[in-house]
Amino acid sequence: MRVLIVEDNSLLREGLRLILTGHGHDVDVLDTAETMDAAVAAFRPALLIADVRLPPGYRDEGLRAALAARARDPELTVLVLSSYVETSYAAELLADRRGGVGYLLKDRVSDVPSFLAAVDRVAAGGSAIDPEVVAKLLTSHRAGPLDSLTPRETQVLRLVGQGLSNPGIAAELVITESAVNKHVGNIFAKLGVSDAPSGHRRVRAVLMYLENAN
């Protein structure tokens, strides 16, 4: 898979490149958002990994450039890295409800197997939202449909938000996959996404976390 990394921290940039090339990916790197558009057009990556804050302003240039690249190329998948928990960034990434997006804290990269699993999920069209972001959303949402979920359903939705599959959730919670399927069905019904196409239900359910965050 072709991956474009846009990160101004040289140690992290090279670390990401080594991790991904070591697992068979074709990787190109940049250190600024200003040349991201041209690099995407030339390199044609399947996955773009970008820091939220990039030169010259170190505000949200990376996020803006990544979203613009995805708008021009709907097939492009995007994984954004950040040093801080910002639920608004995750909300923007998921706003088009198509999947193929992720938001991870940079500390998560040190857990190489988890990072690679997130890369694979995003590249396959799923989502990967950092557990700390999901945890913050769980404790800071406005009153709404999420309040109708049972504690177990809330646990399951938290893991859906992290991008886990039903078998992965079953293993994490040490319950049967049929129990997870039942919980997920209940979640979709309570959040009003049961009529959505099957490929979008999980993304829409996670998006409801973000829409209900303070």
Number of C-alpha atoms within 10 A of each C-alpha: 14 16 25 23 23 26 25 19 12 11 10 14 19 14 14 21 20 13 16 20 16 10 11 10 14 14 19 17 20 17 18 20 25 15 12 23 14 11 17 21 12 9 13 15 21 16 25 27 25 30 29 25 22 22 15 10 8 13 12 16 20 26 25 17 20 27 18 13 20 18 12 12 13 10 14 21 28 29 26 27 24 20 13 13 17 14 20 13 18 23 19 15 25 22 15 12 19 17 24 25 30 27 31 25 19 16 12 17 18 12 9 13 12 12 20 15 14 27 25 17 20 23 24 15 19 23 31 29 27 21 19 16 22 24 12 16 20 19 10 14 17 15 10 10 14 20 13 13 16 13 10 12 19 18 16 23 26 22 23 23 23 23 25 22 16 20 14 15 23 19 13 12 13 9 12 13 16 12 12 22 16 11 21 21 14 16 25 18 12 16 18 14 19 16 10 12 9 10 13 17 20 24 25 22 23 23 21 18 24 24 15 16 19 12
